[in-house]
Amino acid sequence: MKIITVIPISRGIQKDTLTYFTSSEVAIGSVVSIPLRSKTAHGLVVAAREISEVKADVKSLTYNLKKIDLSDKKSGKIKSQSFLSESFVKSAEQIADYYATSVGAVLFSLVPKAVLEAEEEILPRKDFSTPGDHVAAPWTPGVNEVLLLQSSDEERYANYKSIIREEFARSHSVFFCLPTTEDIKNAKHTLEKGIETYTYTLHSRLSKKETAELWKKILEETHPVLIIATGSFLSLPRIDIGTIIIEKENSRAYKTQSRPFLDIRTVAEIFAKKSGVRLIFGDMLLRAETLWKGKNGDFAELSPLKFRSLTTATCSLVNMRLPEDQKKKEFAIISDDLKKMLAESWENSEHTFLFCGRKGLYPQTVCSDCGTIVKCKNCSAPVVLYKKKVDDKLQNFFVCHHCGERRDAAELCTYCGGWRLATLGIGTEKVSEEISKLFPKAEIFVMDTEHVKTHVQAVKMRDAFYNTPGAICVGTEMALAYLNQKIENTAVISVDSFFSIPDFRISEKVFHILLELRALSDKKMLIQTRHTETKIFDYAIMGNLIDFYRDEIDERKNMNFPPFVTHIKISIEGTKAAVKKQMEEITGTLKPYELAVFDAFNPGKNSGSVIHGLITLPRGEWVDKILLEKLRALPPFVAVRVDPDTLL
């Protein structure tokens, strides 16, 4: 009889380990099925001892140990005798400390459910210490270092191809990490040439069966492999990986949207260090904190960082505040310069992409009498005006992008009863309407999450746009992930609304969007704005990355933002009275650590009330063991985010 200690691979379990007894033989590192509350979950065995060795400890327990019969497929089953690498398990422990969560929650996020639930036994990790059928030399571990690569897409991918060839020659595999499925498909097309047999892609759109089969194939392959995948597959126990590449390092999609709120970039950094693997961060513009670490010697440069972006397109800025031909006070959407560009594009059968920061007709509606903003009746978020055809008639309706509520737009002000509701801002539908009036024969595609609900629809629309001469695409930020070929002409209708968002990373986000559009443009790029004095537009027009970085890092230092501090955000959702009382109790619990409490910028989905508490620690003081214990002791309804992308 054995006593086994198991890490439950599950969220919502505050204990890092659980203990069971079994008569079955089970090795450390095995993945087993375990009873957990009223359900069955998976667990990683981290210790196994004969019961005779710990008899005294067992007798002193105040609870009864549960038995698991690992020979019974219903109540228990050994999925693998050696599944995750030791370095990955140790990484999970450090990741759990950094994000103030449990090891099991980390494993739940980073070990694909499809693999754990595979019908056949999970394959154990392979030993690559001796040459295989195709391996020219035995695999040897590399040296951990973090390298930075900042240059154009073409230059970066040329570097990546060289790195892959070099690693294959050393009998090393490469893990190429990207934030989205569409990014993975585009990268595969570029990187797999000549090594198609040894290139594998893993992402969330694969079925459970496909995921399990690919996992098995990758582990069975004796030749070095190129794995192109999202960060949730870093747990794959291919221990001959010599380099991990985090491409599109600036993407916010690397942050997981559910507990335990991990950042895949930090996960990769910890894992690479624990396993002695080289890590490369690459993008056309790396995050300000990443560049700062490079400047301060924490990271090294793979090659000299490029702080000047080159393009063949002619870039120009249009002042929308005071159009020269403006006769009366009107809110212009399309400038004369843009009209001219669109006319030339139509005449030459060229493609044009128009970037718009918001969806719908108008992003905001206010009462002209009292200034009250029209909000969602469910969650109190501002609603967006749309138009649709009902019974052959056009009808306006409001949509809440926070909780999904929809309602007819024929209403009065909820505060004063006024009927003069005025629309503000520029949305994709309004831009599409204006363009169709100017060019009624042009094919116009609108690519945003309201018009494109699935990945398949997005790809279909993208391909139709590229295959239609003279076509115009109006899109939000989501469209940029799908536009994978150069476009003759691009224009920014407006990003001015972004600057009203109280987010310390918003300037970096806007600048990165402008650089992406600049890189996408083949002939012309035009930026419309009512804030021409903002330096960010001049930097984007000139491709001046170094001055943008200097301004950004100076501002963050002055405002006490990352990388100079570590933020820990605590959030509670509920009724207004309840969350206020709960946050007061938490403030007392966390003393002597100071908690700055404030209402959330976005309301809660159901209750309409979210409150945040913010702890700010000087750089290098996290992980604080005392604070970590206090955070882990907080009730399950409290959400803890370390290094949040936004403080709102």
PEPEFEN-V269410 format. One record per backbone hydrogen bond with DSSP energy under -0.5 kcal/mol. CO is the residue of the C=O (numbers start at 1). NH is the residue of the N-H. Records with the same first field share a line. If there is no record, write none. Layout:
CO->NH + NH
This chain:
1->51
2->4 + 22
3->49
4->6 + 20
5->46 + 47
6->8 + 18
7->44
8->10
9->42
12->14
18->6
19->66
20->4
21->68
22->2
27->30
29->83 + 84
30->32 + 45
31->79 + 80
32->43
34->41
36->39
39->36
41->34
42->9
43->32 + 45
44->7
45->29
47->5
49->3
50->53 + 54
51->54
52->55
54->58
55->59
56->60
58->61
66->21
68->70
69->72
70->78
71->73
72->76
77->33 + 79
79->122
80->31
82->125
85->89
86->90
87->91
88->92
89->93
90->94
91->95
92->96
93->97
94->98
95->99
96->101
97->100
102->106
103->107
104->108
105->109
106->110
107->111
110->112 + 235
112->115 + 116
113->117
115->118
126->128
128->139
145->147 + 279
146->300
147->281
148->302 + 303
149->151 + 283
150->306
152->156
153->157
154->158
155->159
156->160
157->161
158->162
159->163
160->164
161->165
162->166
163->167
164->168
165->169
166->170
167->172
168->171
173->242 + 243
174->176 + 227
175->177 + 245
176->229
177->247
180->184
181->185
182->186
183->187
184->188
185->189
186->190
187->191
188->192
192->195
195->198
196->199
198->226
200->228
202->230
203->206
207->211
208->212
209->213
210->214
211->215
212->216
213->217
214->218
215->219
216->220
217->221
225->174 + 227
226->200 + 228
227->176 + 229
228->202
229->178
230->233
231->234
233->236
236->238
237->239
238->241
240->173
242->278
243->175
244->246 + 280
245->177 + 247
246->282
248->251
251->254
252->255
254->256 + 264
258->261
262->256 + 264
263->266 + 267
264->268
265->269
266->270
267->271
268->272
269->273
270->274
271->275
272->276 + 277
273->276
276->142
277->145
278->244
279->147
280->246 + 282
281->149
282->248 + 249
283->151
287->291
288->292
289->293
290->294
291->295
292->296
293->298 + 299
294->297
300->148
305->307
307->545 + 546
308->310
313->315
314->525
316->527
318->320 + 529
323->326
328->330
330->332
333->335
335->339
336->340
337->341
338->342
339->343
340->344
341->345
342->346
343->347
344->348
345->350
346->349
349->470
351->489
352->473
353->355 + 491
354->475
355->493 + 494
358->428
360->429 + 430
361->427
362->385
364->424
365->374
366->368 + 422
367->371
372->367
374->383
376->380
381->376
384->399
385->361 + 362
386->397
388->390 + 395
390->393
393->390
395->388
396->409
397->386
398->407
399->384 + 401
400->404
405->400
407->398
409->411
413->417
418->413
419->421
420->368 + 422
422->366
424->364
427->431
428->432
429->433
430->434
431->435
432->436
433->437
434->438
435->439
439->442
442->444
443->472
445->447 + 474
446->448
447->476
448->451 + 452
451->453
454->458
455->459
456->460
457->461
458->462
459->463
460->464
461->465
462->466
463->467
465->468
467->469
468->471
471->352
472->445 + 474
473->354 + 475
474->447
475->356
476->479 + 480
477->480 + 481
478->481
479->482 + 483
482->484
487->522
488->523 + 524
489->353
490->526
491->355 + 493
492->528
494->357
495->498 + 499
496->499
497->500
498->501
500->502
501->503
503->506
505->509
506->510
507->511
508->512
509->513
510->514
511->515
512->516
513->517
514->518
515->519
516->520
517->521
520->487
523->314
524->490
525->316
526->492 + 528
527->318
529->320 + 321
531->534
534->537 + 538
535->539
536->540
537->541
538->542
539->543 + 544
543->309 + 545
544->548
545->549
546->550
547->551
548->552
549->553
550->554
551->555
552->556
553->557
554->558
555->559
556->560 + 561
557->560
561->564
564->619
566->617
567->643
568->615
569->641
570->613
571->639
572->611
575->579
576->580
577->581
578->582
579->583
580->584
581->585
582->586
583->587
584->588
585->589
586->590
588->591
590->593
594->596
595->597
596->614
598->612
609->574
610->600
611->572
612->598
613->570
614->596
615->568 + 617
617->566
618->621
621->623
623->625
624->628
625->629
626->630
627->631
628->632
629->633
631->634
635->638
637->639
639->571
641->569
648->601 + 602
